[in-house]
């Protein structure tokens, strides 16, 4: 999810090889793609999960996010684990955050 993008928007996750990411322009706008720390929000059953600080490739012009092979799957696994933790015994107040350093 791009910074400032609304929750619930349906943006497809793109999976490209590391070589394609390093050499190619953004497929959305043609801008330069660079590796940086990003954040992603997920929402389920009224609970918002935010995971930040993980590395991905992002367009410097439009903010489109690209993941290296396997990274998107690992991110979804982490979010699912956080949802399970939040739902176990109702241990949340509607928002759960995690950070990677």
RAMO-V565439 format. One record per residue. N is the residue number from 1. SS is DSSP state (h for helix, s for strand, l for the rest). PSI is psi in degrees with one decimal (999 if undefined). BURIAL is 1 if it has 9 or more other ideal C-beta (glycine too) atoms within 8 Angstrom, else 0. Layout:
[[N/SS/PSI/BURIAL] [N/SS/PSI/BURIAL]]
This chain:
[[1/l/132.4/1] [2/l/152.8/1] [3/l/132.1/0] [4/l/-5.9/0] [5/l/143.3/0] [6/l/145.3/0] [7/l/149.1/0] [8/l/-6.2/0] [9/l/148.6/0] [10/l/89.6/0] [11/l/126.2/0] [12/l/139.8/0] [13/l/127.6/0] [14/s/134.8/0] [15/s/115.0/0] [16/l/160.1/1] [17/l/157.4/0] [18/h/-39.5/0] [19/h/-44.0/0] [20/h/-39.0/0] [21/h/-42.3/1] [22/h/-31.3/0] [23/h/-28.1/0] [24/l/158.7/0] [25/l/169.3/0] [26/l/134.1/1] [27/l/-15.4/0] [28/l/-44.8/0] [29/l/-6.0/0] [30/l/2.0/0] [31/l/174.3/1] [32/l/134.3/0] [33/s/129.5/1] [34/s/151.5/0] [35/s/132.3/0] [36/s/167.8/0] [37/s/132.5/0] [38/s/172.4/1] [39/s/150.6/1] [40/s/137.3/1] [41/s/143.5/1] [42/s/148.6/1] [43/s/135.6/1] [44/s/130.7/0] [45/l/39.4/0] [46/l/2.4/0] [47/s/132.3/1] [48/s/126.9/1] [49/s/128.5/1] [50/s/123.7/1] [51/s/125.5/1] [52/s/161.0/1] [53/s/3.3/0] [54/s/152.8/1] [55/s/135.4/0] [56/s/179.8/1] [57/s/133.1/1] [58/s/142.4/1] [59/s/131.7/1] [60/l/-15.4/0] [61/l/-55.0/1] [62/l/-12.4/1] [63/l/2.7/1] [64/l/135.6/1] [65/s/136.2/1] [66/s/140.4/1] [67/s/146.6/1] [68/l/158.2/1] [69/l/129.2/0] [70/l/-21.8/0] [71/h/-39.8/1] [72/h/-39.2/1] [73/h/-41.2/0] [74/h/-36.2/0] [75/h/-42.8/1] [76/h/-39.1/0] [77/h/-42.5/0] [78/h/-43.4/1] [79/h/-42.3/1] [80/h/-38.7/0] [81/h/-40.4/0] [82/h/-38.0/1] [83/h/-43.7/1] [84/h/-42.6/0] [85/h/-44.3/1] [86/h/-37.3/1] [87/h/-23.4/1] [88/h/110.9/0] [89/h/18.4/0] [90/h/47.6/0] [91/l/47.4/0] [92/l/165.9/1] [93/l/31.7/0] [94/l/-15.1/0] [95/s/133.4/0] [96/s/134.9/1] [97/s/145.2/0] [98/s/149.3/1] [99/s/143.9/0] [100/l/130.0/0] [101/l/999/0]]
